[in-house]
Amino acid sequence: MSFGMMFLITMAFMFAILGFAATLYHFLSKALTAKDGLVIDTPEEALERDL
């Protein structure tokens, strides 16, 4: 296998891995916001809170 073909295959794998990581980061950052983790609710406030 030539060097050029190996380089293209390596770049394709890197693109796929980084693309998957970016997609995973996007959805996890939307689902797990940091400001929600800092809020301490009482049980009453937790029941009234809209998710």
N, CA, C and O atoms as a DFTB+ gen file, in Angstrom:
204 C
 N C O
     1  1       0.856      -1.175       0.000
     2  2       0.000       0.000       0.000
     3  2       0.897       1.232       0.000
     4  3       1.880       1.291       0.739
     5  1       0.571       2.178      -0.799
     6  2       1.426       3.361      -0.922
     7  2       1.223       4.297       0.274
     8  3       0.244       4.208       1.015
     9  1       2.178       5.179       0.420
    10  2       2.124       6.146       1.511
    11  2       0.899       7.039       1.383
    12  3       0.256       7.343       2.387
    13  1       0.569       7.459       0.188
    14  2      -0.586       8.330      -0.021
    15  2      -1.893       7.676       0.399
    16  3      -2.749       8.319       1.007
    17  1      -2.045       6.397       0.074
    18  2      -3.264       5.678       0.449
    19  2      -3.351       5.515       1.962
    20  3      -4.425       5.679       2.541
    21  1      -2.243       5.198       2.603
    22  2      -2.244       5.073       4.060
    23  2      -2.569       6.409       4.724
    24  3      -3.293       6.460       5.718
    25  1      -2.026       7.487       4.164
    26  2      -2.300       8.821       4.707
    27  2      -3.789       9.159       4.582
    28  3      -4.382       9.683       5.525
    29  1      -4.394       8.867       3.438
    30  2      -5.812       9.162       3.249
    31  2      -6.698       8.327       4.183
    32  3      -7.691       8.824       4.713
    33  1      -6.333       7.069       4.375
    34  2      -7.095       6.216       5.293
    35  2      -6.972       6.729       6.727
    36  3      -7.954       6.768       7.469
    37  1      -5.767       7.118       7.105
    38  2      -5.554       7.662       8.447
    39  2      -6.356       8.940       8.646
    40  3      -6.970       9.123       9.697
    41  1      -6.360       9.819       7.663
    42  2      -7.118      11.067       7.768
    43  2      -8.625      10.800       7.822
    44  3      -9.352      11.504       8.523
    45  1      -9.095       9.795       7.094
    46  2     -10.516       9.441       7.137
    47  2     -10.904       8.957       8.534
    48  3     -11.951       9.339       9.056
    49  1     -10.064       8.120       9.137
    50  2     -10.350       7.653      10.496
    51  2     -10.308       8.813      11.485
    52  3     -11.157       8.896      12.373
    53  1      -9.338       9.703      11.345
    54  2      -9.254      10.847      12.253
    55  2     -10.481      11.743      12.108
    56  3     -11.020      12.219      13.108
    57  1     -10.915      11.971      10.904
    58  2     -12.104      12.788      10.664
    59  2     -13.335      12.131      11.278
    60  3     -14.162      12.814      11.884
    61  1     -13.465      10.825      11.130
    62  2     -14.613      10.120      11.688
    63  2     -14.606      10.166      13.215
    64  3     -15.646      10.390      13.834
    65  1     -13.451       9.958      13.816
    66  2     -13.352       9.970      15.276
    67  2     -13.633      11.362      15.815
    68  3     -14.393      11.505      16.772
    69  1     -13.040      12.387      15.225
    70  2     -13.259      13.757      15.698
    71  2     -14.691      14.208      15.443
    72  3     -15.259      14.938      16.255
    73  1     -15.277      13.788      14.337
    74  2     -16.669      14.125      14.063
    75  2     -17.607      13.487      15.065
    76  3     -18.556      14.124      15.523
    77  1     -17.350      12.222      15.412
    78  2     -18.163      11.556      16.425
    79  2     -18.001      12.230      17.781
    80  3     -18.983      12.412      18.501
    81  1     -16.778      12.602      18.134
    82  2     -16.529      13.273      19.409
    83  2     -17.239      14.631      19.466
    84  3     -17.810      14.995      20.494
    85  1     -17.201      15.370      18.364
    86  2     -17.868      16.671      18.335
    87  2     -19.381      16.525      18.449
    88  3     -20.030      17.316      19.134
    89  1     -19.943      15.525      17.786
    90  2     -21.384      15.281      17.871
    91  2     -21.775      14.871      19.285
    92  3     -22.772      15.356      19.820
    93  1     -21.003      13.990      19.885
    94  2     -21.270      13.562      21.249
    95  2     -21.172      14.737      22.221
    96  3     -22.016      14.883      23.105
    97  1     -20.150      15.571      22.059
    98  2     -19.986      16.746      22.909
    99  2     -21.163      17.702      22.757
   100  3     -21.654      18.249      23.745
   101  1     -21.613      17.902      21.532
   102  2     -22.731      18.818      21.287
   103  2     -23.978      18.366      22.040
   104  3     -24.598      19.157      22.750
   105  1     -24.345      17.098      21.886
   106  2     -25.570      16.623      22.518
   107  2     -25.429      16.523      24.036
   108  3     -26.388      16.796      24.758
   109  1     -24.264      16.140      24.527
   110  2     -24.078      16.072      25.974
   111  2     -24.050      17.457      26.610
   112  3     -24.547      17.627      27.724
   113  1     -23.484      18.446      25.932
   114  2     -23.471      19.795      26.487
   115  2     -24.869      20.392      26.512
   116  3     -25.176      21.208      27.381
   117  1     -25.728      19.993      25.564
   118  2     -27.125      20.448      25.600
   119  2     -27.885      19.751      26.723
   120  3     -28.716      20.375      27.383
   121  1     -27.615      18.475      26.950
   122  2     -28.366      17.709      27.939
   123  2     -27.902      17.987      29.364
   124  3     -28.713      17.989      30.290
   125  1     -26.622      18.220      29.545
   126  2     -26.061      18.389      30.880
   127  2     -25.491      19.789      31.036
   128  3     -24.281      19.987      30.923
   129  1     -26.349      20.748      31.292
   130  2     -25.868      22.123      31.457
   131  2     -25.240      22.289      32.831
   132  3     -25.731      21.729      33.811
   133  1     -24.182      23.037      32.909
   134  2     -23.441      23.208      34.156
   135  2     -24.234      24.027      35.161
   136  3     -24.132      23.782      36.363
   137  1     -25.021      24.991      34.701
   138  2     -25.740      25.839      35.654
   139  2     -26.815      25.066      36.401
   140  3     -27.146      25.424      37.532
   141  1     -27.373      24.013      35.802
   142  2     -28.352      23.199      36.505
   143  2     -27.708      22.416      37.639
   144  3     -28.366      22.123      38.637
   145  1     -26.447      22.077      37.505
   146  2     -25.770      21.333      38.557
   147  2     -25.451      22.182      39.769
   148  3     -25.220      21.639      40.849
   149  1     -25.430      23.505      39.623
   150  2     -25.112      24.396      40.728
   151  2     -26.336      24.813      41.527
   152  3     -26.195      25.360      42.621
   153  1     -27.521      24.569      41.013
   154  2     -28.746      24.974      41.685
   155  2     -29.132      23.910      42.704
   156  3     -29.226      22.726      42.380
   157  1     -29.356      24.349      43.943
   158  2     -29.796      23.439      44.992
   159  2     -31.237      23.786      45.314
   160  3     -31.518      24.846      45.872
   161  1     -32.137      22.902      44.968
   162  2     -33.558      23.136      45.176
   163  2     -34.028      22.460      46.452
   164  3     -33.485      21.446      46.891
   165  1     -35.052      23.060      47.026
   166  2     -35.771      22.369      48.088
   167  2     -36.691      21.355      47.420
   168  3     -36.942      21.466      46.220
   169  1     -37.192      20.389      48.140
   170  2     -38.104      19.427      47.504
   171  2     -39.321      20.091      46.865
   172  3     -39.798      19.630      45.828
   173  1     -39.830      21.164      47.466
   174  2     -40.986      21.857      46.896
   175  2     -40.638      22.537      45.578
   176  3     -41.407      22.477      44.619
   177  1     -39.460      23.192      45.534
   178  2     -39.032      23.860      44.305
   179  2     -38.763      22.834      43.197
   180  3     -39.034      23.090      42.024
   181  1     -38.236      21.692      43.579
   182  2     -37.956      20.652      42.587
   183  2     -39.238      20.135      41.955
   184  3     -39.258      19.812      40.767
   185  1     -40.312      20.054      42.740
   186  2     -41.583      19.590      42.195
   187  2     -42.202      20.624      41.261
   188  3     -42.870      20.264      40.292
   189  1     -41.982      21.914      41.549
   190  2     -42.568      22.994      40.737
   191  2     -41.754      23.285      39.485
   192  3     -42.256      23.915      38.554
   193  1     -40.529      22.844      39.451
   194  2     -39.620      23.199      38.365
   195  2     -39.993      22.486      37.068
   196  3     -40.276      21.288      37.068
   197  1     -39.992      23.234      35.964
   198  2     -40.267      22.655      34.650
   199  2     -38.973      22.106      34.078
   200  3     -37.956      22.799      34.056
   201  1     -39.007      20.882      33.623
   202  2     -37.810      20.288      33.001
   203  2     -37.843      20.420      31.520
   204  3     -36.917      19.977      30.840
